Amino acid sequence: MSATALSHSSLKADIAGLLEEARARTLLLVRHLSDEDLHRQHDPLMSPVIWDLGHIAHFEELWLTQNLDGPIEFSEMPGMYNPFEHPRATRAALPIPPIMEMLNRLADIRETVLERLDRIEFDETSALLAGGYVYHMVLQHEYQHNETILQTLQLKRGEPYRPPRIESAPDTASMLAASDMVSIPSGRYTLGTTDTSEAYDNERPLHEVELAAFSIDRTPVTNEQYLDFISNGGYEDRRFWSDAGLAWLKESKAIAPKHWRHTGDGWTTRSMDRTGPVDPLRPVIHVCFHEAQAFANWAGKRLPSETEWEVAASWDPVATLARKYPWGATITPDDANVDQLRFDTVQVDTFAGNVSPFGCYGMIGDVWEWTSSDFSGYPGFVSFPYPEYSEDFFGSDYKVLRGGSWATRTGAIRNTFRNWDYPIRRQIFSGFRCARSD
């Protein structure tokens, strides 16, 4: 067997194993849900979980069978599981089959995909196949829908979702001063990536940016800090809120992060089936962009741009290059609070190794971090393999979030990964850290 054939054989085995692991995780998350809970619209912002399962199946079928046979005809499978044809709030009315039928459909599609994988030639002249890109794209799609499913289950009606927790006790760093900031010098830095085997089109191309000196919080904003904002009238003081933020505040009537409740003994919060006192040393979670911006204004700071965020997370000033993760080149659930199975945030000083070369802790995991940046393409951006993934969302309607959350799979996060959402969204696992111009 030639070296190329051996390499392709190894790549196929890796992909098959990753596909199997991804599906096992998806089924683990939903295995104890009733058909009724799977089909219920738990919140107008979210799909019924059964729709996500169908969408996972048919996206895989489209890209790993049909779109490999010739020119790309569709970016999303037409019909019931097409997100552009059916907005989330309407999907419960669709004739989605029961869970056993859905599981059979998932299995049948996967069988066809694996048969096709066994025959495929990884033609390096094909952008879809080179390095197994299209398979990694489909894997990340399933990973991302795992997180979407968990967002839905956090909003579950009726009995709370009881997740299959795997408790762990990772290394603990020395206690950090949450108010500390890290200084980043002015200079030219690289942003983005050259990777074409896993990275999405919006992460490319690699390019240089000129940055003025700035400081950024060493950790995400903690519950303790956010409680100070609340107790000092942060939600009532109009000075800290933008016009759009004030409009959201009036409509939402929010007085605290989502899932916080005030009792005679103070504030409590809920993560899935567990409710307890707000832990002062955990990062604040389930806040929207407007809340993050108001806090930053109150604190005499601002939100970082996504360029500042990525430089603080990735740039190694000694090696003068950007790292894939703050600590190095690979990621496991032991490096940061990612990969779902803790089903909650942890204290900001929990992972001793989750630190960037500049000294920022927790830039990967726990909470997605809001930035001040609108979602747009980098200089030289080229849409691939379809504009509906990134390009159609470019504009001022969406703000960029970085860093992943506890609900993010390890295969769907890196320093260059760009998430985006409406500034009013807080059902997502979102928090933030602040910055300041020096």
ZAMARGU-4260 file (C-alpha; in steps of 0.2 Angstrom, whole numbers, plus 5000, padded with zeros to 4 digits):
<rodrens>
0) 5000/5000/5000 | 5007/5017/4995 | 5010/5031/5008 | 4995/5041/5001 | 4983/5026/5001
5) 4989/5022/5019 | 4986/5040/5024 | 4968/5040/5016 | 4965/5023/5025 | 4970/5031/5042
10) 4959/5046/5038 | 4944/5036/5034 | 4946/5026/5050 | 4948/5042/5060 | 4932/5049/5052
15) 4922/5034/5055 | 4927/5034/5073 | 4922/5052/5075 | 4905/5050/5067 | 4902/5035/5079
20) 4907/5045/5094 | 4897/5061/5089 | 4881/5050/5086 | 4883/5041/5103 | 4884/5058/5112
25) 4868/5065/5103 | 4859/5049/5108 | 4865/5050/5126 | 4858/5068/5128 | 4841/5063/5122
30) 4839/5045/5128 | 4828/5048/5143 | 4816/5060/5134 | 4799/5055/5131 | 4791/5056/5113
35) 4780/5070/5120 | 4795/5080/5127 | 4805/5077/5110 | 4790/5084/5100 | 4786/5098/5112
40) 4790/5117/5108 | 4798/5121/5124 | 4801/5139/5119 | 4797/5149/5103 | 4815/5152/5101
45) 4820/5134/5100 | 4815/5119/5089 | 4807/5104/5096 | 4822/5092/5100 | 4815/5079/5087
50) 4817/5092/5073 | 4835/5094/5078 | 4838/5075/5076 | 4829/5075/5059 | 4840/5090/5054
55) 4856/5081/5059 | 4851/5066/5049 | 4846/5075/5033 | 4861/5087/5033 | 4872/5072/5034
60) 4863/5063/5020 | 4864/5079/5009 | 4882/5082/5011 | 4890/5065/5013 | 4880/5057/4999
65) 4871/5068/4987 | 4883/5083/4986 | 4898/5071/4984 | 4891/5065/4967 | 4893/5082/4958
70) 4889/5100/4958 | 4882/5106/4975 | 4863/5107/4972 | 4857/5112/4989 | 4865/5119/5005
75) 4851/5112/5016 | 4839/5097/5012 | 4823/5104/5005 | 4807/5100/5015 | 4803/5097/5033
80) 4821/5099/5040 | 4826/5115/5030 | 4828/5129/5043 | 4825/5142/5030 | 4809/5135/5025
85) 4802/5132/5043 | 4806/5145/5057 | 4809/5138/5074 | 4793/5144/5081 | 4783/5134/5068
90) 4792/5117/5068 | 4781/5109/5082 | 4767/5109/5069 | 4777/5099/5056 | 4772/5080/5054
95) 4789/5075/5062 | 4789/5056/5065 | 4790/5047/5082 | 4807/5044/5090 | 4809/5026/5085
100) 4806/5030/5067 | 4818/5044/5068 | 4831/5033/5076 | 4829/5021/5061 | 4831/5035/5049
105) 4847/5041/5058 | 4854/5023/5057 | 4849/5020/5039 | 4858/5037/5033 | 4873/5033/5043
110) 4875/5015/5036 | 4874/5023/5018 | 4887/5036/5023 | 4899/5023/5030 | 4897/5013/5014
115) 4901/5028/5004 | 4916/5033/5015 | 4923/5016/5012 | 4923/5019/4993 | 4928/5037/4993
120) 4944/5044/4986 | 4951/5059/4995 | 4954/5069/4980 | 4966/5084/4985 | 4959/5094/4970
125) 4942/5093/4978 | 4940/5107/4991 | 4925/5097/4999 | 4936/5081/5000 | 4954/5087/5003
130) 4959/5083/5021 | 4941/5076/5024 | 4934/5094/5025 | 4916/5089/5021 | 4916/5076/5034
135) 4923/5087/5047 | 4910/5100/5043 | 4896/5087/5045 | 4903/5082/5062 | 4904/5100/5068
140) 4886/5102/5062 | 4881/5088/5074 | 4892/5095/5088 | 4884/5112/5086 | 4866/5104/5087
145) 4871/5095/5103 | 4873/5112/5110 | 4857/5119/5103 | 4848/5104/5110 | 4855/5108/5127
150) 4849/5126/5126 | 4832/5119/5122 | 4833/5107/5137 | 4838/5121/5149 | 4821/5129/5144
155) 4812/5112/5145 | 4793/5113/5151 | 4787/5102/5164 | 4799/5091/5174 | 4817/5098/5172
160) 4829/5089/5161 | 4840/5077/5171 | 4856/5076/5162 | 4868/5061/5162 | 4882/5070/5172
165) 4899/5064/5173 | 4907/5073/5188 | 4925/5077/5189 | 4938/5086/5199 | 4950/5095/5188
170) 4966/5104/5194 | 4962/5120/5203 | 4973/5136/5199 | 4978/5148/5213 | 4964/5160/5217
175) 4963/5174/5204 | 4959/5192/5207 | 4943/5193/5196 | 4946/5212/5194 | 4964/5210/5187
180) 4967/5215/5169 | 4980/5209/5157 | 4989/5222/5146 | 4992/5218/5128 | 5005/5229/5119
185) 5001/5238/5102 | 5008/5229/5087 | 5004/5219/5072 | 4996/5202/5075 | 4989/5188/5064
190) 4970/5184/5065 | 4961/5169/5057 | 4968/5153/5050 | 4975/5144/5034 | 4966/5128/5039
195) 4955/5120/5026 | 4952/5103/5034 | 4941/5109/5048 | 4939/5128/5050 | 4924/5136/5043
200) 4925/5149/5029 | 4922/5164/5041 | 4938/5159/5050 | 4948/5162/5034 | 4959/5169/5027
205) 4974/5172/5039 | 4978/5190/5039 | 4987/5203/5049 | 4979/5217/5060 | 4986/5232/5068
210) 4981/5234/5086 | 4982/5248/5098 | 4987/5244/5116 | 4973/5238/5127 | 4969/5228/5143
215) 4957/5214/5145 | 4950/5205/5160 | 4960/5191/5166 | 4944/5180/5168 | 4926/5181/5162
220) 4915/5193/5173 | 4910/5183/5188 | 4893/5182/5197 | 4900/5191/5211 | 4905/5206/5200
225) 4888/5205/5192 | 4879/5205/5208 | 4888/5222/5212 | 4881/5228/5196 | 4863/5223/5201
230) 4864/5229/5218 | 4871/5246/5213 | 4855/5249/5202 | 4863/5243/5185 | 4847/5238/5178
235) 4838/5254/5183 | 4851/5267/5178 | 4848/5273/5160 | 4866/5280/5158 | 4874/5262/5156
240) 4862/5256/5142 | 4861/5260/5123 | 4845/5265/5115 | 4843/5247/5109 | 4848/5240/5126
245) 4834/5251/5134 | 4821/5245/5121 | 4826/5227/5126 | 4825/5231/5144 | 4808/5238/5143
250) 4801/5224/5133 | 4810/5210/5143 | 4807/5218/5160 | 4824/5209/5165 | 4831/5213/5182
255) 4845/5199/5182 | 4852/5185/5171 | 4840/5173/5164 | 4836/5159/5176 | 4841/5169/5191
260) 4827/5171/5205 | 4827/5182/5220 | 4822/5174/5237 | 4822/5180/5255 | 4839/5172/5256
265) 4846/5180/5241 | 4848/5176/5222 | 4847/5158/5216 | 4850/5151/5199 | 4846/5135/5189
270) 4856/5124/5178 | 4845/5110/5171 | 4838/5101/5186 | 4849/5109/5199 | 4844/5125/5208
275) 4855/5133/5221 | 4863/5149/5227 | 4872/5160/5214 | 4891/5155/5216 | 4901/5171/5217
280) 4916/5164/5208 | 4908/5156/5193 | 4906/5166/5177 | 4890/5175/5174 | 4880/5165/5161
285) 4864/5168/5151 | 4866/5187/5148 | 4863/5195/5132 | 4874/5208/5123 | 4865/5222/5130
290) 4867/5217/5148 | 4886/5214/5145 | 4888/5231/5137 | 4878/5239/5151 | 4889/5231/5164
295) 4905/5236/5155 | 4899/5254/5154 | 4895/5253/5173 | 4912/5246/5176 | 4921/5260/5166
300) 4926/5248/5153 | 4920/5241/5137 | 4917/5225/5128 | 4933/5219/5118 | 4932/5218/5099
305) 4933/5200/5092 | 4951/5205/5086 | 4956/5209/5103 | 4948/5194/5110 | 4957/5182/5098
310) 4974/5190/5100 | 4972/5189/5119 | 4968/5171/5118 | 4980/5165/5105 | 4995/5176/5102
315) 5012/5169/5109 | 5023/5184/5111 | 5039/5173/5113 | 5036/5162/5098 | 5027/5176/5088
320) 5014/5165/5082 | 4995/5161/5086 | 4991/5146/5095 | 4975/5135/5090 | 4970/5135/5109
325) 4976/5146/5123 | 4987/5133/5130 | 4993/5124/5114 | 4989/5113/5099 | 4976/5101/5106
330) 4961/5100/5117 | 4953/5088/5129 | 4939/5090/5142 | 4953/5091/5155 | 4960/5107/5148
335) 4944/5117/5150 | 4926/5116/5155 | 4920/5110/5138 | 4912/5095/5131 | 4895/5095/5140
340) 4896/5082/5153 | 4898/5093/5168 | 4882/5102/5163 | 4886/5118/5171 | 4899/5131/5173
345) 4913/5130/5186 | 4923/5143/5196 | 4934/5154/5185 | 4950/5147/5193 | 4946/5129/5191
350) 4957/5123/5176 | 4975/5127/5180 | 4981/5125/5162 | 4967/5135/5154 | 4978/5151/5152
355) 4984/5161/5136 | 5002/5166/5134 | 4997/5184/5139 | 4989/5177/5155 | 4970/5177/5152
360) 4961/5162/5160 | 4946/5153/5154 | 4945/5160/5136 | 4939/5143/5130 | 4925/5135/5139
365) 4912/5139/5152 | 4903/5153/5143 | 4903/5160/5125 | 4909/5178/5127 | 4901/5193/5119
370) 4912/5205/5109 | 4908/5222/5102 | 4910/5216/5084 | 4897/5214/5071 | 4898/5198/5061
375) 4907/5201/5044 | 4919/5193/5033 | 4938/5195/5034 | 4948/5204/5020 | 4948/5192/5006
380) 4934/5181/5012 | 4928/5168/5000 | 4911/5159/5004 | 4913/5140/5005 | 4905/5128/5003
385) 4888/5138/5003 | 4884/5156/5007 | 4870/5151/5019 | 4882/5146/5033 | 4891/5162/5035
390) 4889/5175/5022 | 4870/5177/5023 | 4872/5182/5041 | 4885/5196/5038 | 4879/5213/5044
395) 4875/5223/5060 | 4861/5212/5065 | 4872/5199/5073 | 4886/5201/5086 | 4901/5189/5087
400) 4904/5178/5102 | 4920/5169/5105 | 4927/5154/5116 | 4914/5141/5117 | 4904/5136/5133
405) 4902/5121/5144 | 4890/5114/5131 | 4902/5115/5117 | 4910/5099/5110 | 4929/5099/5109
410) 4928/5097/5090 | 4918/5113/5088 | 4929/5126/5097 | 4946/5134/5094 | 4953/5151/5096
415) 4948/5156/5078 | 4930/5149/5079 | 4917/5163/5077 | 4899/5161/5084 | 4886/5174/5081
420) 4869/5179/5087 | 4856/5192/5090 | 4861/5205/5104 | 4845/5201/5113 | 4848/5182/5114
425) 4852/5175/5132 | 4845/5157/5131 | 4862/5153/5124 | 4876/5149/5136 | 4884/5167/5135
430) 4894/5178/5147 | 4908/5190/5143 | 4924/5199/5149 | 4928/5217/5148 | 4942/5227/5140
435) 4949/5245/5141 | 4960/5255/5129 | 4977/5259/5136
</rodrens>
